[in-house]
Amino acid sequence: MVFQDNASQAETDNNFVLPPNVTCFSRGKNAQISERHLYLQRLRNRDLSYQEFRQTANKLFELIADAMIPHLENHEVILTPIFRAGLSLLPVFMNRLENARLCSIGVKRNEETAMPEPYLFKVPPNVAQDAKFVILEPMIATAGTMCYSLGMMKKQGYNLNNIEIISIFCALEAVTKLQKEFPEIHIHTEVVDPILDDHKYIVPGCGDFGDRYFGT
């Protein structure tokens, strides 16, 4: 697990240019910007208990939902968490979008080949042509799982122009790859971190988001 030793610097040093299809909330000019930076700094703290990590993440999820809901209210919304970590973002959106439905995607990494392997792909019936698929994935490091998931959706005939990805921590390498392979989609993230280390962990990152959120 990789963490930033000087976490307070992490939210101010990432001034590199982002791909055009990426919205980075922590770079915006809004009333919650200092609050967002505080939550990110806390999530990067390796000494935070899983209860504190979860509470902090949930507060950040509320700010993300505040920003996203106005753009989703006039559409059919299909919430699409990537199992397992993506489930953490599901309640805040499900509670605010009463008519939202669920698409379930499960992809695991083969430890021998390092290739993604799907084990779950279930889309609700009778999805409107202009429905918004909102993919929930707190951490996007290499974008391997995300690219595989988007590829499955494209193969099934879904319009990638209607896909919004919501994340917390993205690696610059990941968003660059997604922009190159799937320029139609849009990514909304709290922060883009600049480095993947030799083990493909995000640096500075926050460790394994799913493990820390669910206490496993």
Residue pairs with C-beta under 8 A, 6 or more apart in sequence:
1 46
1 201
1 205
1 207
1 208
2 197
2 201
2 202
2 203
2 204
2 205
2 207
3 44
3 45
3 46
3 204
3 205
3 206
3 207
4 10
4 44
4 203
4 204
4 205
7 40
7 41
7 44
7 45
7 204
8 41
10 40
10 41
10 44
10 191
10 193
10 204
11 26
11 36
11 37
11 40
11 41
11 191
12 37
14 27
14 191
14 192
14 193
14 194
16 172
16 192
16 194
18 24
18 172
18 175
18 192
19 175
19 176
19 178
19 179
20 179
21 178
21 179
21 183
21 185
21 186
21 187
22 170
22 175
22 179
22 186
22 187
22 189
22 192
23 186
23 187
23 188
23 189
24 189
24 190
24 191
24 192
25 36
25 63
25 64
25 67
25 188
25 189
25 190
26 33
26 36
26 37
26 40
26 190
26 191
32 63
35 63
36 60
36 63
36 190
39 56
39 57
39 59
39 60
39 63
40 60
40 168
40 190
40 191
42 48
42 52
42 53
42 56
43 53
43 56
43 57
43 60
43 168
43 206
44 204
44 205
44 206
46 207
48 56
48 212
50 212
50 213
50 214
50 215
51 215
53 212
53 213
54 88
54 213
54 214
54 215
57 88
57 138
57 168
57 209
57 213
58 92
60 168
60 190
61 88
61 89
61 92
62 92
64 89
64 92
64 166
64 188
64 190
65 92
65 93
65 96
67 188
68 93
68 134
68 164
68 166
68 188
69 93
69 96
69 97
71 164
72 97
72 132
72 134
72 164
73 97
75 130
75 131
75 132
76 99
76 101
76 127
76 128
76 130
76 131
76 132
77 93
77 97
77 99
77 100
77 101
77 131
77 132
77 134
78 100
78 101
78 102
78 103
78 123
78 124
78 127
78 131
78 132
78 133
78 134
79 90
79 93
79 94
79 97
79 100
79 101
79 102
79 103
79 134
79 136
80 86
80 102
80 103
80 104
80 105
80 133
80 134
80 135
80 136
81 87
81 89
81 90
81 102
81 104
81 105
81 135
81 136
81 137
82 105
82 106
82 107
82 135
82 136
82 137
82 145
82 146
82 149
83 104
83 105
83 106
83 107
83 120
84 210
84 214
85 137
85 138
85 139
85 209
85 210
85 213
86 135
86 136
86 137
86 138
87 136
88 136
88 138
88 209
88 210
88 213
88 214
89 136
89 138
89 166
90 102
90 136
93 100
93 134
93 136
94 100
94 102
101 124
101 127
102 124
103 122
103 123
103 124
103 133
104 120
104 121
104 122
105 118
105 120
105 121
105 135
105 149
105 152
106 118
106 119
106 120
106 121
107 116
107 117
107 118
107 119
107 145
107 148
107 149
108 116
108 117
108 119
109 115
109 116
109 117
109 144
109 145
110 116
110 117
116 144
116 145
116 148
118 148
118 152
121 152
123 156
123 158
127 158
129 159
130 159
130 162
131 162
132 162
132 163
132 164
133 153
133 158
133 162
133 163
133 164
134 163
134 164
134 165
134 166
135 146
135 149
135 163
135 164
135 165
135 166
136 166
137 145
137 146
137 165
137 166
137 167
138 167
138 168
138 169
138 209
138 210
138 213
139 167
139 168
139 169
139 170
139 202
139 205
139 206
139 209
140 146
140 165
140 167
140 169
140 170
140 171
140 174
140 175
140 178
140 187
140 189
141 171
141 174
141 196
141 200
141 201
141 202
142 171
142 173
142 174
142 177
142 196
142 200
143 171
143 173
143 174
143 175
143 177
143 178
146 165
146 174
146 178
147 177
147 178
147 181
147 182
150 160
150 163
150 178
150 181
150 182
150 185
153 160
153 163
154 160
159 184
160 182
160 184
160 185
161 184
161 185
163 182
163 184
163 185
163 186
164 185
164 186
164 188
165 178
165 185
165 186
165 187
165 188
165 189
166 188
166 189
167 187
167 188
167 189
167 190
168 189
168 190
168 191
168 206
168 209
169 189
169 190
169 191
169 193
169 202
169 205
169 206
169 209
170 187
170 189
170 191
170 192
170 193
170 202
171 192
171 193
171 194
171 195
171 196
171 202
172 192
172 193
172 194
172 195
173 196
175 187
175 189
175 192
178 185
178 187
193 202
193 203
193 204
193 205
194 203
195 202
195 203
195 204
196 202
196 203
197 203
206 212
210 216
